[in-house]
């Protein structure tokens, strides 16, 4: 997967923040699946912006779980 996305950045002495990152296909299938799930969860109103899961989020979570195996 190539493109941009958001990742949590723990900067040590502060509480951390989300930062935009560039993704490449070298990130691997597990990271790509996780990124797809997280990007959906934080942007989907049906998911409550991460509070619950809609059917699409369930599909993305299953893809992430399968990629880890």
Biopython code that builds the backbone (N, CA, C, O; Angstrom):
import numpy as np
from Bio.PDB.StructureBuilder import StructureBuilder

atoms = [
    (1, "UNK", "N", (0.845, -1.172, 0.000)),
    (1, "UNK", "CA", (0.000, 0.000, 0.000)),
    (1, "UNK", "C", (0.888, 1.233, 0.000)),
    (1, "UNK", "O", (1.837, 1.319, 0.780)),
    (2, "UNK", "N", (0.596, 2.149, -0.839)),
    (2, "UNK", "CA", (1.309, 3.414, -0.834)),
    (2, "UNK", "C", (0.309, 4.520, -0.620)),
    (2, "UNK", "O", (-0.879, 4.369, -0.905)),
    (3, "UNK", "N", (0.793, 5.623, -0.120)),
    (3, "UNK", "CA", (-0.064, 6.756, 0.159)),
    (3, "UNK", "C", (0.296, 7.359, 1.496)),
    (3, "UNK", "O", (1.404, 7.168, 1.997)),
    (4, "UNK", "N", (-0.638, 8.084, 2.068)),
    (4, "UNK", "CA", (-0.400, 8.682, 3.372)),
    (4, "UNK", "C", (-1.365, 8.108, 4.389)),
    (4, "UNK", "O", (-2.398, 7.542, 4.032)),
    (5, "UNK", "N", (-1.025, 8.255, 5.636)),
    (5, "UNK", "CA", (-1.872, 7.789, 6.720)),
    (5, "UNK", "C", (-1.481, 8.499, 7.999)),
    (5, "UNK", "O", (-0.669, 9.424, 7.992)),
    (6, "UNK", "N", (-2.062, 8.060, 9.081)),
    (6, "UNK", "CA", (-1.787, 8.665, 10.377)),
    (6, "UNK", "C", (-1.267, 7.600, 11.325)),
    (6, "UNK", "O", (-1.764, 6.474, 11.334)),
    (7, "UNK", "N", (-0.265, 7.953, 12.123)),
    (7, "UNK", "CA", (0.283, 7.055, 13.139)),
    (7, "UNK", "C", (0.479, 7.821, 14.427)),
    (7, "UNK", "O", (0.719, 9.028, 14.426)),
    (8, "UNK", "N", (0.374, 7.095, 15.530)),
    (8, "UNK", "CA", (0.623, 7.681, 16.840)),
    (8, "UNK", "C", (2.124, 7.870, 17.007)),
    (8, "UNK", "O", (2.903, 6.962, 16.716)),
    (9, "UNK", "N", (2.525, 9.031, 17.469)),
    (9, "UNK", "CA", (3.930, 9.318, 17.727)),
    (9, "UNK", "C", (4.092, 9.614, 19.211)),
    (9, "UNK", "O", (3.594, 10.625, 19.708)),
    (10, "UNK", "N", (4.780, 8.741, 19.906)),
    (10, "UNK", "CA", (5.063, 8.951, 21.321)),
    (10, "UNK", "C", (6.389, 9.671, 21.409)),
    (10, "UNK", "O", (7.444, 9.071, 21.204)),
    (11, "UNK", "N", (6.338, 10.950, 21.711)),
    (11, "UNK", "CA", (7.555, 11.749, 21.681)),
    (11, "UNK", "C", (8.330, 11.740, 22.999)),
    (11, "UNK", "O", (9.256, 12.533, 23.175)),
    (12, "UNK", "N", (7.970, 10.871, 23.907)),
    (12, "UNK", "CA", (8.747, 10.726, 25.142)),
    (12, "UNK", "C", (8.261, 11.605, 26.271)),
    (12, "UNK", "O", (7.527, 11.143, 27.145)),
    (13, "UNK", "N", (8.656, 12.858, 26.268)),
    (13, "UNK", "CA", (8.359, 13.714, 27.408)),
    (13, "UNK", "C", (6.980, 14.365, 27.345)),
    (13, "UNK", "O", (6.561, 15.011, 28.305)),
    (14, "UNK", "N", (6.278, 14.206, 26.245)),
    (14, "UNK", "CA", (4.926, 14.754, 26.139)),
    (14, "UNK", "C", (3.932, 13.615, 26.010)),
    (14, "UNK", "O", (4.318, 12.447, 26.011)),
    (15, "UNK", "N", (2.664, 13.946, 25.899)),
    (15, "UNK", "CA", (1.631, 12.916, 25.837)),
    (15, "UNK", "C", (1.532, 12.237, 24.479)),
    (15, "UNK", "O", (0.765, 11.286, 24.331)),
    (16, "UNK", "N", (2.277, 12.691, 23.494)),
    (16, "UNK", "CA", (2.225, 12.091, 22.170)),
    (16, "UNK", "C", (1.198, 12.772, 21.294)),
    (16, "UNK", "O", (0.436, 13.629, 21.742)),
    (17, "UNK", "N", (1.194, 12.369, 20.024)),
    (17, "UNK", "CA", (0.270, 12.990, 19.073)),
    (17, "UNK", "C", (0.166, 12.109, 17.837)),
    (17, "UNK", "O", (0.984, 11.216, 17.618)),
    (18, "UNK", "N", (-0.862, 12.380, 17.031)),
    (18, "UNK", "CA", (-0.993, 11.721, 15.732)),
    (18, "UNK", "C", (-0.162, 12.521, 14.734)),
    (18, "UNK", "O", (-0.167, 13.752, 14.758)),
    (19, "UNK", "N", (0.554, 11.814, 13.854)),
    (19, "UNK", "CA", (1.292, 12.506, 12.817)),
    (19, "UNK", "C", (1.049, 11.811, 11.483)),
    (19, "UNK", "O", (0.873, 10.595, 11.418)),
    (20, "UNK", "N", (1.044, 12.610, 10.425)),
    (20, "UNK", "CA", (0.827, 12.052, 9.095)),
    (20, "UNK", "C", (2.132, 11.419, 8.620)),
    (20, "UNK", "O", (3.209, 11.990, 8.790)),
    (21, "UNK", "N", (2.022, 10.237, 8.026)),
    (21, "UNK", "CA", (3.185, 9.513, 7.528)),
    (21, "UNK", "C", (2.938, 9.061, 6.096)),
    (21, "UNK", "O", (1.795, 8.944, 5.654)),
    (22, "UNK", "N", (4.016, 8.813, 5.391)),
    (22, "UNK", "CA", (3.943, 8.264, 4.040)),
    (22, "UNK", "C", (4.115, 6.763, 4.153)),
    (22, "UNK", "O", (5.045, 6.288, 4.803)),
    (23, "UNK", "N", (3.227, 6.018, 3.526)),
    (23, "UNK", "CA", (3.301, 4.560, 3.556)),
    (23, "UNK", "C", (3.816, 4.055, 2.204)),
    (23, "UNK", "O", (3.520, 4.625, 1.154)),
    (24, "UNK", "N", (4.581, 2.990, 2.261)),
    (24, "UNK", "CA", (5.050, 2.346, 1.041)),
    (24, "UNK", "C", (4.677, 0.876, 1.103)),
    (24, "UNK", "O", (4.280, 0.371, 2.153)),
    (25, "UNK", "N", (4.804, 0.202, -0.006)),
    (25, "UNK", "CA", (4.491, -1.222, -0.030)),
    (25, "UNK", "C", (5.459, -2.009, 0.845)),
    (25, "UNK", "O", (5.171, -3.151, 1.202)),
    (26, "UNK", "N", (6.603, -1.419, 1.197)),
    (26, "UNK", "CA", (7.579, -2.095, 2.052)),
    (26, "UNK", "C", (7.105, -2.187, 3.502)),
    (26, "UNK", "O", (7.737, -2.865, 4.312)),
    (27, "UNK", "N", (6.003, -1.518, 3.840)),
    (27, "UNK", "CA", (5.488, -1.559, 5.207)),
    (27, "UNK", "C", (5.006, -2.948, 5.592)),
    (27, "UNK", "O", (4.947, -3.267, 6.780)),
    (28, "UNK", "N", (4.666, -3.764, 4.638)),
    (28, "UNK", "CA", (4.242, -5.126, 4.913)),
    (28, "UNK", "C", (2.739, -5.248, 5.071)),
    (28, "UNK", "O", (2.048, -4.267, 5.351)),
    (29, "UNK", "N", (2.239, -6.463, 4.889)),
    (29, "UNK", "CA", (0.792, -6.683, 4.905)),
    (29, "UNK", "C", (0.148, -6.486, 6.275)),
    (29, "UNK", "O", (-0.993, -6.029, 6.355)),
    (30, "UNK", "N", (0.853, -6.821, 7.349)),
    (30, "UNK", "CA", (0.261, -6.653, 8.683)),
    (30, "UNK", "C", (0.078, -5.175, 8.992)),
    (30, "UNK", "O", (-0.992, -4.764, 9.442)),
    (31, "UNK", "N", (1.104, -4.376, 8.757)),
    (31, "UNK", "CA", (0.998, -2.940, 9.021)),
    (31, "UNK", "C", (-0.027, -2.291, 8.100)),
    (31, "UNK", "O", (-0.769, -1.405, 8.524)),
    (32, "UNK", "N", (-0.072, -2.720, 6.859)),
    (32, "UNK", "CA", (-1.051, -2.157, 5.917)),
    (32, "UNK", "C", (-2.480, -2.468, 6.362)),
    (32, "UNK", "O", (-3.353, -1.603, 6.302)),
    (33, "UNK", "N", (-2.715, -3.701, 6.808)),
    (33, "UNK", "CA", (-4.051, -4.086, 7.274)),
    (33, "UNK", "C", (-4.427, -3.310, 8.536)),
    (33, "UNK", "O", (-5.565, -2.863, 8.681)),
    (34, "UNK", "N", (-3.468, -3.155, 9.442)),
    (34, "UNK", "CA", (-3.722, -2.388, 10.665)),
    (34, "UNK", "C", (-4.031, -0.936, 10.333)),
    (34, "UNK", "O", (-4.961, -0.351, 10.888)),
    (35, "UNK", "N", (-3.250, -0.357, 9.425)),
    (35, "UNK", "CA", (-3.472, 1.035, 9.043)),
    (35, "UNK", "C", (-4.851, 1.225, 8.418)),
    (35, "UNK", "O", (-5.534, 2.207, 8.709)),
    (36, "UNK", "N", (-5.260, 0.300, 7.569)),
    (36, "UNK", "CA", (-6.584, 0.394, 6.951)),
    (36, "UNK", "C", (-7.680, 0.357, 8.001)),
    (36, "UNK", "O", (-8.637, 1.130, 7.942)),
    (37, "UNK", "N", (-7.535, -0.551, 8.969)),
    (37, "UNK", "CA", (-8.524, -0.659, 10.043)),
    (37, "UNK", "C", (-8.572, 0.623, 10.868)),
    (37, "UNK", "O", (-9.652, 1.153, 11.127)),
    (38, "UNK", "N", (-7.417, 1.122, 11.279)),
    (38, "UNK", "CA", (-7.379, 2.314, 12.132)),
    (38, "UNK", "C", (-7.874, 3.554, 11.396)),
    (38, "UNK", "O", (-8.621, 4.354, 11.962)),
    (39, "UNK", "N", (-7.467, 3.720, 10.149)),
    (39, "UNK", "CA", (-7.920, 4.881, 9.383)),
    (39, "UNK", "C", (-9.439, 4.866, 9.222)),
    (39, "UNK", "O", (-10.087, 5.911, 9.284)),
    (40, "UNK", "N", (-10.005, 3.665, 9.014)),
    (40, "UNK", "CA", (-11.458, 3.562, 8.914)),
    (40, "UNK", "C", (-12.103, 3.904, 10.259)),
    (40, "UNK", "O", (-13.039, 4.701, 10.323)),
    (41, "UNK", "N", (-11.600, 3.303, 11.316)),
    (41, "UNK", "CA", (-12.216, 3.465, 12.639)),
    (41, "UNK", "C", (-12.255, 4.920, 13.094)),
    (41, "UNK", "O", (-13.235, 5.354, 13.699)),
    (42, "UNK", "N", (-11.199, 5.674, 12.810)),
    (42, "UNK", "CA", (-11.172, 7.058, 13.293)),
    (42, "UNK", "C", (-11.910, 8.028, 12.377)),
    (42, "UNK", "O", (-12.104, 9.191, 12.731)),
    (43, "UNK", "N", (-12.324, 7.555, 11.198)),
    (43, "UNK", "CA", (-13.015, 8.463, 10.284)),
    (43, "UNK", "C", (-14.472, 8.087, 10.029)),
    (43, "UNK", "O", (-15.191, 8.837, 9.368)),
    (44, "UNK", "N", (-14.920, 6.943, 10.540)),
    (44, "UNK", "CA", (-16.266, 6.450, 10.245)),
    (44, "UNK", "C", (-17.264, 6.903, 11.323)),
    (44, "UNK", "O", (-17.097, 6.599, 12.504)),
    (45, "UNK", "N", (-18.284, 7.621, 10.904)),
    (45, "UNK", "CA", (-19.289, 8.074, 11.867)),
    (45, "UNK", "C", (-20.108, 6.910, 12.410)),
    (45, "UNK", "O", (-20.555, 6.953, 13.556)),
    (46, "UNK", "N", (-20.314, 5.865, 11.599)),
    (46, "UNK", "CA", (-21.062, 4.685, 12.061)),
    (46, "UNK", "C", (-20.291, 3.928, 13.135)),
    (46, "UNK", "O", (-20.887, 3.241, 13.965)),
    (47, "UNK", "N", (-18.973, 4.051, 13.120)),
    (47, "UNK", "CA", (-18.133, 3.411, 14.142)),
    (47, "UNK", "C", (-17.997, 4.296, 15.375)),
    (47, "UNK", "O", (-17.318, 3.924, 16.331)),
    (48, "UNK", "N", (-18.623, 5.439, 15.362)),
    (48, "UNK", "CA", (-18.478, 6.353, 16.490)),
    (48, "UNK", "C", (-17.048, 6.852, 16.604)),
    (48, "UNK", "O", (-16.567, 7.155, 17.696)),
    (49, "UNK", "N", (-16.374, 6.934, 15.462)),
    (49, "UNK", "CA", (-14.986, 7.392, 15.406)),
    (49, "UNK", "C", (-14.100, 6.563, 16.321)),
    (49, "UNK", "O", (-13.252, 7.101, 17.033)),
    (50, "UNK", "N", (-14.300, 5.253, 16.298)),
    (50, "UNK", "CA", (-13.461, 4.327, 17.050)),
    (50, "UNK", "C", (-14.120, 3.726, 18.272)),
    (50, "UNK", "O", (-13.540, 2.841, 18.901)),
    (51, "UNK", "N", (-15.316, 4.177, 18.633)),
    (51, "UNK", "CA", (-15.985, 3.688, 19.849)),
    (51, "UNK", "C", (-16.644, 2.326, 19.654)),
    (51, "UNK", "O", (-16.719, 1.540, 20.598)),
    (52, "UNK", "N", (-17.118, 2.035, 18.454)),
    (52, "UNK", "CA", (-17.774, 0.760, 18.138)),
    (52, "UNK", "C", (-17.275, 0.292, 16.778)),
    (52, "UNK", "O", (-16.328, 0.865, 16.237)),
    (53, "UNK", "N", (-17.902, -0.744, 16.215)),
    (53, "UNK", "CA", (-17.513, -1.225, 14.885)),
    (53, "UNK", "C", (-18.726, -1.400, 13.987)),
    (53, "UNK", "O", (-19.731, -1.990, 14.381)),
    (54, "UNK", "N", (-18.612, -0.879, 12.782)),
    (54, "UNK", "CA", (-19.622, -1.126, 11.749)),
    (54, "UNK", "C", (-19.223, -2.400, 11.000)),
    (54, "UNK", "O", (-18.138, -2.928, 11.244)),
    (55, "UNK", "N", (-20.061, -2.905, 10.101)),
    (55, "UNK", "CA", (-19.709, -4.120, 9.352)),
    (55, "UNK", "C", (-18.392, -3.995, 8.573)),
    (55, "UNK", "O", (-17.624, -4.955, 8.507)),
    (56, "UNK", "N", (-18.128, -2.844, 7.995)),
    (56, "UNK", "CA", (-16.867, -2.652, 7.260)),
    (56, "UNK", "C", (-15.672, -2.740, 8.221)),
    (56, "UNK", "O", (-14.645, -3.323, 7.876)),
    (57, "UNK", "N", (-15.801, -2.172, 9.404)),
    (57, "UNK", "CA", (-14.725, -2.254, 10.395)),
    (57, "UNK", "C", (-14.492, -3.698, 10.811)),
    (57, "UNK", "O", (-13.350, -4.108, 11.019)),
    (58, "UNK", "N", (-15.566, -4.472, 10.934)),
    (58, "UNK", "CA", (-15.410, -5.898, 11.253)),
    (58, "UNK", "C", (-14.614, -6.618, 10.162)),
    (58, "UNK", "O", (-13.764, -7.458, 10.457)),
    (59, "UNK", "N", (-14.896, -6.281, 8.892)),
    (59, "UNK", "CA", (-14.158, -6.888, 7.783)),
    (59, "UNK", "C", (-12.679, -6.505, 7.835)),
    (59, "UNK", "O", (-11.806, -7.351, 7.641)),
    (60, "UNK", "N", (-12.407, -5.241, 8.096)),
    (60, "UNK", "CA", (-11.018, -4.780, 8.165)),
    (60, "UNK", "C", (-10.284, -5.383, 9.358)),
    (60, "UNK", "O", (-9.100, -5.705, 9.258)),
    (61, "UNK", "N", (-10.978, -5.539, 10.486)),
    (61, "UNK", "CA", (-10.369, -6.169, 11.660)),
    (61, "UNK", "C", (-10.041, -7.629, 11.370)),
    (61, "UNK", "O", (-8.992, -8.125, 11.783)),
    (62, "UNK", "N", (-10.929, -8.315, 10.665)),
    (62, "UNK", "CA", (-10.678, -9.713, 10.308)),
    (62, "UNK", "C", (-9.491, -9.817, 9.354)),
    (62, "UNK", "O", (-8.684, -10.740, 9.470)),
    (63, "UNK", "N", (-9.377, -8.883, 8.418)),
    (63, "UNK", "CA", (-8.240, -8.893, 7.492)),
    (63, "UNK", "C", (-6.940, -8.659, 8.242)),
    (63, "UNK", "O", (-5.922, -9.277, 7.930)),
    (64, "UNK", "N", (-6.965, -7.775, 9.225)),
    (64, "UNK", "CA", (-5.771, -7.495, 10.042)),
    (64, "UNK", "C", (-5.404, -8.744, 10.848)),
    (64, "UNK", "O", (-4.238, -9.133, 10.908)),
    (65, "UNK", "N", (-6.413, -9.367, 11.466)),
    (65, "UNK", "CA", (-6.178, -10.594, 12.248)),
    (65, "UNK", "C", (-5.591, -11.705, 11.357)),
    (65, "UNK", "O", (-4.654, -12.399, 11.752)),
    (66, "UNK", "N", (-6.150, -11.856, 10.168)),
    (66, "UNK", "CA", (-5.663, -12.873, 9.237)),
    (66, "UNK", "C", (-4.228, -12.566, 8.779)),
    (66, "UNK", "O", (-3.424, -13.482, 8.605)),
    (67, "UNK", "N", (-3.917, -11.302, 8.587)),
    (67, "UNK", "CA", (-2.560, -10.921, 8.149)),
    (67, "UNK", "C", (-1.520, -11.246, 9.230)),
    (67, "UNK", "O", (-0.365, -11.536, 8.918)),
    (68, "UNK", "N", (-1.936, -11.197, 10.494)),
    (68, "UNK", "CA", (-1.001, -11.489, 11.587)),
    (68, "UNK", "C", (-0.705, -12.965, 11.714)),
    (68, "UNK", "O", (0.288, -13.329, 12.344)),
    (69, "UNK", "N", (-1.524, -13.832, 11.143)),
    (69, "UNK", "CA", (-1.332, -15.273, 11.283)),
    (69, "UNK", "C", (-0.417, -15.838, 10.243)),
    (69, "UNK", "O", (-0.161, -17.042, 10.235)),
]
sb = StructureBuilder()
sb.init_structure("model")
sb.init_model(0)
sb.init_chain("A")
sb.init_seg("    ")
for serial, (resi, resn, name, xyz) in enumerate(atoms, 1):
    if name == "N":
        sb.init_residue(resn, " ", resi, " ")
    sb.init_atom(name, np.array(xyz, "f"), 0.0, 1.0, " ", f" {name:<3s}", serial, name[0])
structure = sb.get_structure()
